[in-house]
Amino acid sequence: MIEKIIILCLCSIAICSTTWHDMIFYKQAEWIESKIGWYAKPIFSCYVCASLWWSAAIALMVGWPVYYCLPAMGLSAVISTLND
């Protein structure tokens, strides 16, 4: 179970990190943010917020329980505090 939570957390952080400055999807993220405004935060701007949605989507795709996304979000919050 813990390995699935770690995988979900790291995959959601990886998806969000592709939209950072000078990364592969930066221009697309900038365009999306200009169109939808604050809705971009739970999609890619804040990886703690986005880990809930991305890990839920990934869990549904691979057939894991969706409630794994909540501990993945908590682990993402712990990783974000280590990053600062």
N, C-alpha and C positions, 0 to 999 in steps of 0.2 A: 504494500500500500504506500509506504513512504517513498519508494522509488518512483511510483506513478505521480505523486504530488510534486516531487523534485523535477521530473520531466515536464509536467505541465507548467510549472513556474518558470523554468529556464526557457521553454519554448515561447511562452508569452513575452518574456523579456527580450528574447532574440527577435521576435516579430516587431516589438516596439523600437528596438535599437536600430532597425533598418530605416527608420524615419528620422533619425537624428541628423544634425547638420553635417553636410558633405557625405551622407550615406546614400545608398542606392535608391531609396524611395523618398528622399528629402523633398524633391520638387513636387511629387504627388501629394505628400503630406501637407506641404505648404498650400497647395491649391485647395485641398479638402478643408483645411482650417480656415481659409478665406471664405469658403462657401457656407460652411455649417457652424462656424464660430466655436462656442464652448463645447459643443457635442464632440469635438475632436479629442478632448481630454480622456474620456473613457475608451476611445478607440486606439489612440497611439501616443498622446502627449505625456500622460502619466502612467508609467508601467505598473504601478500598484493598482490604479483604477482599471487599467486595461487587462490586467492579469485575470480578473474575474470573468470578463467576457471572452477573451481569447482561450483561457483554459477550459471554459464551459464548451466552447465550440470544438476545441480539440478533443475533449472527453467524449462529446457526442459522436464525433467522426470515428474515433477508434473503439467506441463501445464501452468506455469506462464509466463508472458512476459519476454523475454530474456534481454530487456533493464534494468531490475531490477539489473542485475549484475554490472552495472557501479556504482550506488550509494552504492551497497554492498561493492565494492572495496574501495570506499572512506571511508566508515564507518570502514572498516578493517584498513585503513591507520590511522584513528583517534585512533583506539584501540591500534595500534602498538606504537603510540607516547605516549600514557598513560602508556604503559608497560615499557618504558625506564626510 
